[in-house]
């Protein structure tokens, strides 16, 4: 969590809560990051994890369009899954599930 906090821009805020980290099945935890922004239009949603995809808006912040593609490849390389849920006008939630080793 500390590493995540270090990369959050100073104009954003983070409020960790137990509903963001849920144990679903043995060996699996879901981590979610949610915003209350403008959401992602439905026509762009199937493409958000593709390389070089950028949603053009009046508030575009720049970038290469690689962050979500890299996130997807990293999570999958570790045996996890990643997906997003978004409603235009209501924000977006990104969730990923890394594998977890069971220890006693």
Helices and strands as residue ranges (DSSP letters): H 2-7, G 18-20, E 21-25, E 28-34, H 42-45, H 67-77, E 81-87, E 91-99
